[in-house]
Amino acid sequence: MATATTRTTWRRLKKNKGALIGIAIIALAILVAVFAYWLAPDGSPNANRMVVEIGGQRPGYSQQFLQLPRGRKIQSTSFFDRLFSGDEDKYQYIPITSYQQIGDSLIFQKYIDEGLTERMALPISQTRWQEGSTEGEFKVITKKFRLGTDKYGRDILSRLLVGVRVSLGVGLVTVLISLSIGVLLGAMAGYFRGRTDEIIMWFINVIWSIPTLLLVFAITLILGKGFWQVFIAIGLTMWVSVARIIRGQVLSVRELEYVEAAKALGYSHTRIVLRHVLPNVLGPVMVVAASNFASAIVIEAGLSFLGVGVQPPQPSWGLMIKENYNFIITHNPMLALAPGFAIMLLVLAFNMLGNGLRDALQVKE
């Protein structure tokens, strides 16, 4: 029965082009999040390679760099270390406009600002971190910044790719927390009714009356600023809508004949709720989960923009907008618009998926 219902739902979902587009965007975002450090031009931890001389450059900007080994040997990272946290830079990058090797010295023009350079010389022997190592030799490379650089000279594209992890992470944690609390309280209120329902609904109405951002601020102040703290804070504020929906669904399902039959057979309340009630209200749960996922992404971006969300140097799309929003009214608005478009696209994808699930599962609002 469950398999037939799943197949019917999937057939209906496949007919919804908007939902399929949403699924494709979400799947692409997940792949980008997993392999972000392999895809990003800047694979350093948090895509935090700063070259302040080239800060605030337009999309498509190219710059020549003198690549010098660092003063210490950097240990190579494993595949999984690089996958999860990036690879520490083995080199330092000096922006230059020209160079030449004269004898044992490297003469180059260091780029400082538009139309401003500084002539510098560097002994060739200083371009090695270990005597006799070919890995330590200097190199001149050209890098192209497809979405430009922020005010610290960091690659916008790289931080945008790594920032997908924050948005998907906050959505996932928020959905898990909100579903856990909302389903538990909603099921208890709808199934037991009476005094239990009154107490839970009173608590729901109190939380419902507090503005979401204000409640998130309060929880964030208690838990502190940080990566996981903001995830938990948002999750603890979004269970109310889940609880209300589940309560309404359980109130109608508990009166059906198969639930009455289970009670007559002497099954425990826990078994009845888990095996006979909740499986039949999963449709609305999936729809509200997609909606909460989208809402969590927007709230996290807003909190990071206000400075109480994810903290630097960890890339967050909201934080990227905060760091570069002053460029909107100057010469380079794309630095702030790029993360804004990314937020809009991902939120739209989850909303389209939620609408598709609502139609496929025939959930009444």
WOGIFEN-V782819 format. One record per helix or strand of 2 or more residues. SS is the DSSP state (H for helix, E for strand). FROM is the first residue (numbers start at 1). LEN is the number of residues. If there is no record, write none. Layout:
# WOGIFEN-V782819
SS/FROM/LEN, SS/FROM/LEN
This chain:
# WOGIFEN-V782819
H/2/13, H/17/18, H/36/4, H/45/3, H/52/3, E/61/9, H/79/7, E/91/12, E/105/9, E/116/8, H/124/4, H/134/3, E/139/7, H/156/37, H/194/16, H/212/12, H/227/9, H/239/15, H/257/8, H/269/38, H/317/13, H/334/28
